[in-house]
Amino acid sequence: MKQITILFIFILTIVGCSNNDEPETEIVGCTDPTALNYNPAANTDDGSCTYEKNITISFTQNWDGNEISAADLNTTEFVNEAGNLLTIARLRYLISRIALKKDDGSTINFEEYNLVDLSNNDSRTLTLSTPVTTGEYTGISFIYGFSEEDNISGEYRDLNDADWNWPTMLGGGYHFLQLDGTFNDSNGNIQPYNFHNGTARVSDGIFEQNFIAFDFDVDFTISDNATIEINMNISEWFKNPLTWDLNDRSTDLMMNYDAQKDMQRNGKSVFSVGEILQ
Amino acid sequence: MMSWRKYTIKFALTFCVLGGLFACSSNDSEILEPEEVYTPTPKPLDVPPILERLLPPPSVPVDNPQTVEGIALGKKLFFDPILSGDGTQSCASCHKPDNGFTDNNRFSTGIDGIEGTRNSMPIFNLAWNRDNKFFWDGRATSLEIQALEPVTNPVEMHNSWENAISSLQNHPQYPTLYQEAFGTKTITKELTAKAIAQFERTLISANSPFDKYLLGEGTLTEQELRGFQIFMDESRGDCFHCHGNDNSPLWTDNKFHNNGLDAIITDKGLGNVTGDPNHDGLFKSPSLRNLAYTAPYMHDGRFETLDEVINHYSEGLVYSRTIDPLMKAVSRGGVQLSPSEKADLKAFLLSLSDPSFIANPDFQNIN
């Protein structure tokens, strides 16, 4: 009761003040009570209000700009840089350690990893559990596959359940990529290819990490819930810098050190950041 | 405030009970018997250590939680021929505990003496089936839906649900068992399927010699270990892309593949379900657990022995348009294992069989 009386007196006082002709002292700040940085003392909004928004990552795939969906599996024919006519039966890949850079130099790191499966639409979007604050951003980074410290055998139950493991004899951990399909070989026969990527085996018991860290400088503003597109241009796996001819290397690539490292080299131009929608 | 609320609830309960009594008493043909409110006892699945360590928790539908009474009812139903048209076959007729809950026939014969066209599937670890696609062709989207089908399938139990429910409803014990499990004596096919699914979800197998080896509780022979290396070697067995590995202990990916059995696809499998010609000839990868008890093998039971299965992948692959690219050695007939590699691989595969599963007293017929 006492508090209410005090509040009442307080309100009277404010009303009393507003009737006063004396100029009010201007206090600038965020005047929106729903904002993260609401300043109750401020009476002039300076546009500094910040809010929490959710980020969704949309994983898209294309072949030199032509978008690829599940409907293309087994049906659409593509020609790679080496001239191999190929189809895609299965595409799965792992992305981890997504992070956004703010213009104040801070970084927001997300814990999620995502196994994208082209045949499963749900797997192609990932809503990040940590909200971000509105404002100016300068970059997006992520890892294709798992970093060496994250790539621990058996550690991730959902990935175990998806049978996504990489054999212990090849260094263990998880696959980074499974791209399977068929191509017409130089004799015109249909042949399978299994373009699988993960840790590279140098020799017995000696392994070399094979992930790729991507760090894109992109200036963008987050003003609302946003969807950020991470794009895979599949043709780049076979193109840049090395022209990959499936006639030379199509299957049994997992234990092939050179093939694994060549995939990593070509992988560096595979991913890009696409549209940011909000 | 709290006491007032409690009072309201008590009052409402009293009113309901009284209402129920009055309703009953007005019916002359039945003995006054107020429906007892029965709360079944929750019985979460007992997850074995290797599955606990490596896999997500088992998936149980929220509208069909595991209960002591539900499981007991499901077990009784599973072994009871009452569900079949002429009272001669139960689920267990084609899904025998001794055979890892399949049978040893290529095709099972229904009550009318007619054979089916696919091999009876073994039943275990079904709560770890993230895609919820059951049958060889994935046509049932839940275990509860799956359990409905064999009862009415004309080449299986060839009954109608109407008739099956009538038999159950007129049985001296079942109405009470349904009440204990689901709080109602009114039997439906949905509740019947729920009970059977609850029992089936308890059929968990994860105590093979290989499991014990992974847990550090047992050892494997040199031959079994060599076989495991062949299994995991992409240039030799390359079995792991579809059949799990030491960190994926279901020993199946629960996905659908054409594994190169036939040049001409006669059974479209998944293709019949999705209507997509690219799915013609695709069947669900079966688990490699309990192979010692589950012969014959493949969706059509064409291979009587594990040797035949291994020979198929080694030199018997046949090309067809939808063959999985993982069958990469098809142009030379297969991965070409040597006789000793085949023997090693077979020894490893048999180390995934779990004698304690088929001997589990909880899974035996007690009707």
Chai-1 contact restraints between the chains, C-beta under 6 A:
chainA,res_idxA,chainB,res_idxB,connection_type,confidence,min_distance_angstrom,max_distance_angstrom,comment,restraint_id
A,N74,B,N278,contact,1.0,0.0,6.0,A-B,restraint_1
A,A89,B,P325,contact,1.0,0.0,6.0,A-B,restraint_2
A,S153,B,N247,contact,1.0,0.0,6.0,A-B,restraint_3
A,G154,B,L54,contact,1.0,0.0,6.0,A-B,restraint_4
A,G154,B,N247,contact,1.0,0.0,6.0,A-B,restraint_5
A,R157,B,L55,contact,1.0,0.0,6.0,A-B,restraint_6
A,R157,B,P56,contact,1.0,0.0,6.0,A-B,restraint_7
A,D158,B,P56,contact,1.0,0.0,6.0,A-B,restraint_8
A,N160,B,L54,contact,1.0,0.0,6.0,A-B,restraint_9
A,N160,B,N247,contact,1.0,0.0,6.0,A-B,restraint_10
A,N160,B,S248,contact,1.0,0.0,6.0,A-B,restraint_11
A,D161,B,L55,contact,1.0,0.0,6.0,A-B,restraint_12
A,D161,B,P56,contact,1.0,0.0,6.0,A-B,restraint_13
A,D161,B,R130,contact,1.0,0.0,6.0,A-B,restraint_14
A,D163,B,G244,contact,1.0,0.0,6.0,A-B,restraint_15
A,D163,B,S248,contact,1.0,0.0,6.0,A-B,restraint_16
A,D163,B,D253,contact,1.0,0.0,6.0,A-B,restraint_17
A,N165,B,N245,contact,1.0,0.0,6.0,A-B,restraint_18
A,N165,B,N247,contact,1.0,0.0,6.0,A-B,restraint_19
A,N165,B,S248,contact,1.0,0.0,6.0,A-B,restraint_20
A,P167,B,M232,contact,1.0,0.0,6.0,A-B,restraint_21
A,D180,B,P325,contact,1.0,0.0,6.0,A-B,restraint_22
A,G181,B,P325,contact,1.0,0.0,6.0,A-B,restraint_23
A,T182,B,P325,contact,1.0,0.0,6.0,A-B,restraint_24
A,P192,B,P325,contact,1.0,0.0,6.0,A-B,restraint_25
A,P192,B,K328,contact,1.0,0.0,6.0,A-B,restraint_26
A,N194,B,K328,contact,1.0,0.0,6.0,A-B,restraint_27
A,T251,B,K328,contact,1.0,0.0,6.0,A-B,restraint_28
A,D252,B,E234,contact,1.0,0.0,6.0,A-B,restraint_29
A,D252,B,S235,contact,1.0,0.0,6.0,A-B,restraint_30
A,M254,B,E234,contact,1.0,0.0,6.0,A-B,restraint_31
